Amino acid sequence: MEACFNAKEPVPAPVTDRVLAKGCQHTESFTQETQDKQESQEAQAAQESQELQAIHVLHDRRKLEEKECVDGEAQADIETAIASHRLPGIETFTVYAFPFANCLRGIELRHHFRFGPVLLRSIWDKWADNNHQFLTGDRDYYSEFLAMMSKVRFPKGYLRHVLQVAREKATPNRALSCPPPVQLLAKLCRELQEVNAGKTFCLACRAVGDLFDCSHATAANWLLALGFLDIIEVVSVGNKDENLASEYRYIARD
């Protein structure tokens, strides 16, 4: 008796070709999808790198072009700053001159240049002349003013620029249970440490209040909340009289 085998009939060549073709198409589709995803990630990383580089340039005055003479919109901004930052009385220089210094640093940021010594002195002389009745003759106000300029960590408009970059980033895991404004503040703190090359960053509750359109007491509570959740930690407490903001370190592991 002949042995009987239930061998499968061979698949016709056209059917085999179609199966192989579908497999190749699936592989090509998967490969293309992976490549597109990788290119998208690389493009996003490059964009973030450019954003951080731009912020670093804004943060470091030495990388800006120095000018001793300006005109046009920059000059108009300087004139406005001088006119709108007047001392209200005697012994108010320490508190009220700092916003003027901050505003000037913001003008540097906005127009992407830094004041040279001659230009800075001419600006000071005009401002001092407008406020001479509240300045005593035996005090080196100009050196104090230059010291104030050096203490401006975030020129007017700088924090808002960094916030726009932070807004597009993912929320830290430890902040996901917080209200949206606090989540955004956590992202801002992380971004500030990144633009400082991983070092600590300074942030005043009043600056946060201006940025988020809330009271400085609410901003202080938000910062305390982030500290309690081990998202940030206080490195040093600020001093209002010396125009020094509190210093923080971002410690959350996202």
Buried (B, 14 or more C-beta within 10 A) or exposed (E): EEEEEEEEEEEEEEEEEEEEEEEEEEEEEEEEEEEEEEEEEEEEEEEBEEBBEEBEBBBEBEEBEBBEEBEEEBEEBBEEBBEEBEBEEEEEBEEBBBBBBBBBBBBBBBBEBBBBEEBBBBBBEBBBEBBEEBBEEEEEBEEBBBEBBEBBBBBBBBBEBBBEBBEEBEBBEBBEEBEEBBBBBBBBBBBBBBBBEEEBBBBBBBBBBBBBEBEBEBBBBBBEBBBEBEBBBBEEEBEEEEBBBBBBBBBBEE
